[in-house]
Amino acid sequence: MGKILATGLFGLICFFTGIFTQYILPVKSVDTRIECKEVLISQLNSEEIKTPKIKSKEEEIKTNARTITVKVLSGENSGSGILINRQKNTYQVVTNNHVLLFGSQNQSYKIITPDGEIHQAKVVKELNFQKYDLGVLEFESENNYQVVSLSRISIPSVNEVVYAAGFPYESDNFTFTSGRVDLISDLSFRGGYQIGYSNDIQKGMSGGPLFNAQGDIIGINGRHKYPAWGNPYIFENGSVATPEQKEIMSQSSWAIPIKTFLQFAPEFALKDNLN
């Protein structure tokens, strides 16, 4: 009964409120419409336009590194390399000699380019790097691959930012690491190694590029931290690093300066940088 009375009372209130609103209050009904129209981008304020994301210098270097770094298949092993030259359909790739040793018996070499293509390759025997851990392969392809322009970049200073690239062993994953220069050896180790840096270099990244903060190639990777066997810390003059020196040096990865490579193969240097 109470519910019926409440419902009836609510109805009367609504009825008289409607009469009061429609006939007594001097209010006009308003026809509200939303008008949409096209606005040219040029008419928008600059703040309303989202600025495209600009790549950092490190991202630019990484992108470039991916286009000029290749995987080198040598016998049953693998390493990395750098596309350094093209003459018509012939490409040259610099890598480490110790990478080439694994395929030397049967001259079994292949290059996997950034597009995933596999190319038969051979060693450029006309080049003589003496006892330095360097070598050059070449392959034929009608595809258009980017090659890097090498110049006689000075050896970096300690604490400079560097980036290393390559393909770890038994992996097709391109790897790019950042770090800093730890040590510069006044006298290079056998093989030509002179730049020590903090970047993690895995087995298989030998032959890959080492960049400075400006994106120039300053070295060629070749030795990772804490070598499992042998003593790589023997200098060119035959002297051996002391245990204390060896302990410090083993904490760094090591690269051959690109200027050392160009001493033996000046034809790969930019013509404007032959001084």
Secondary structure, 3 states (H helix, E strand, C coil): CHHHHHHHHHHHHHHHHHHHHHHHCCCCCCCCCCCCCCCCHHHCCHHHCCCCCCCCHHHHHHHHHHHHEEEEEECCEEEEEEEEEEECCEEEEEECHHHHHHHCCCCCEEEECCCCCEEEEEECCCCCCCCCCCEEEEEECCCCCCCCCECCCCCCCCCCEEEEEECCCCCCCCEEEEEEEEEECCCCECCCCCEEECCCCCCCCCCCEEEECCCCEEEEEEECCCCCCCCCCEECCCCECCHHHHHHHCCCEEEEEHHHHHHHCHHHECHHHCC
